[in-house]
Amino acid sequence: MRHRLLAGIIVASLGMGQASAQLLLSANDNKMVLDNGVARTLRESPPDTLTVIDLASGAPRIRAEIAVPASVVGPPVSVAITSDERLALVTNNQQRDPADPARLVAGNTMSVVDLTASPPRVVATLPTGAAPAGVSINRAGTLALVANRAEGTVGVFRIAHGHVTSIGKVDIGPVSSEVSHVAFTPDGRRALVTRNGDHLINVLQIEGERVVKLDRDITTGVRPYGLAVTSDGRYATVANIGRGSGDADTVSLIDLTREPYRIVDTVSVGQTPEGIQTGPDPRLVAVTVMNGSNKPSGSPFAGPGLVKLLRIDSGRLSVVAEAHVGTWSQGAAFSPDGRMLFVGNMVERDISVFRITEDGRLSEAGPRLRLGGGSVALRVADRPR
């Protein structure tokens, strides 16, 4: 039944024009499930998938869903899309152990997907460092950076003429630093790297294809994980996921207008802010908060999953809205026009859809989008402005 559904989705996508598309991508994991607060690996499961969603008509519509390796482990930014929406990159943080299919080991590959094909297709599988996690592409669409979580490095990839090529790595820290995500500034001259294992953020300097780590450690909250830079390049926001022990965790704000870069504000958002993303409006930040939805039902810390909308005002952060989402929710993404917000729900295998009202509130904007796997990462193109 599931294969017939996927075939129907792919057929429905044929003949749709790429030029008019505004795409939202969801990477989906089928290997892991959450069983009353315990994450476990299925011995047998359908393949992981990538869902391509068209937002151009205002109402989100699934264009295609194809088999692509993905992983729930790592920040929910393991998928990226070029600004011209021609290529997508998907990292595979964990893969099955060939000796024991019920066990996962560190992955070491990244898929390159041609989004112009009908249906989209994987055109290359590239080697990465150990356990690739967060991935980002610069606005020019010429360079990609990949955080290798089990290696302490950032991989550098050239994008040219529809091809992606590995051109080197940058040493960030020891394996224990757990390099998790890397994000470009809008001008492409800098990037910021989260180190989940030792509570630091590093700054990279970029000149063409030369990427160098600067001698600047930024001290953030407990276990910085996801990171997003505002569209105007003035600030970066960091989700500090904490220890998962039921305590309220935080989001930090980094001032990028002064050197050296520094944390200028931190606010409490609740238990385990997993995904964080900025949108076209540089004042708004969305963060998914597990809020104990990943805890056993009898836990004193159990609660419903949340998404929170934060506002940046004169170098300060504040929470301005929140809404309930699904269980073990992961990524968040704004629509290209900034009027809608999407949240991927791992357990329910769907995407929550919200409208951002003129007064800055969140209202449900229709039924959830059903997926062929648990959504682990969401992304739209970072377009030049």
Secondary structure, DSSP 8 states (H G I E B T S, - for coil): -HHHHHHHHHHHHTT--STT--EEEEEEE-SEEEETTEEEE-SS----EEEEEE-TTSS-EEEEEEE----SSS-S--EEE-TTSSEEEEEEEEEEETTEEEEEEEEEEEEEEETTSSS-EEEEEEE-SSSEEEEEE-TTSSEEEEEETTTTEEEEEEEETTEEEEEEEEE-S-GGG-EEEEEE-TTSSEEEEEETTTTEEEEEEEETTEEEEEEEEEE-SSSEEEEEE-TTSSEEEEEE-TTSSS--EEEEEEE-SSSS-EEEEEEEEES-EEEEEE-SSTTEEEEEE-TTTTS-TT-TT----EEEEEEEETTEEEEEEEEE--SSEEEEEE-TTSSEEEEEETTTTEEEEEEE-TTS-EEE-SS-EE-SSEEEEEEE-----
